[in-house]
Amino acid sequence: MAKRVGIVGLGRMGGAMAKNLIAAGFAVVGRDPDPAREDALAAAGGGLADSPRAVAEAADCVLTSLPSVAAFEAVMAGDDGIAAADRPGLVAFDTSTLPIAVKEAGRAALADTGKILLDTPLSGTGAQAVNRDLVVYASGDSAAIASLGDVFEGFSRAQYDLGAFGNGSRMKFVANLLVAIHNVATGEAFALGLKAGLEPETVFEVISNSAANSRIFELRGPQMVANDYSNASATIDMFRKDLEVIGDFAAEIGCAAPLFAASAPLYNAAWAQGHATDDAASVCAVLERLAGVER
């Protein structure tokens, strides 16, 4: 019998992981407040449940992919949350980017009812999730992490056990700090090239084949070339949420992050200029505007 994986949160990331798990042979049951997302899971061959509690009671393990602190708290400890499920020994793993203290509270709520919560954020965008090009930053109970190896492999290309609960999030903050800076640097490079009279296609081709290349340049450069940010794999809204979490964490531990601090205002400017639901690559449009470039 196939292992039953529950998924709460079927957005761009959660929905893509669900489809990959189904393709890998797992039985998937999901829940999302958006009926269209649930319809998409059903069309892919997944089952549906009417609450996080019901998902937990129908599954061998539960993956959560959630957009906010409020959503996480409701899913973990709400009246129909995972903690309320009659499933002692259940392992849940949260892939969201949230403050560690919030995840610790969720872990305590599940532990009170005999369940285990792992902190397992992901490296990768929604587009990468579709192609199973994600990396799992797992932390928490080592035996529970080991028990989920086949599940992780069903939706990701690499998995790391990073030790104590919260280390997954700490590593995600490090990774997203770099992503935020690399994304702005990529946009700035395109703005400079355009201002200098170079064609964006040429900038992308040449830099992609040079020492200046980066994974973010490869992922978001094509959107900057096309000057089209509508097909978002990670929105400006989402980036701003993550930036706040990372900034607060860096301040909490007393770590200066000057390049990160210089990058954050560009995302706020993109949001103010109407790019809230556009891809984070739209910081390029902000930088072009600052440079006086018109396309």
Disulfide bonds with the S-S distance in Angstrom:
none
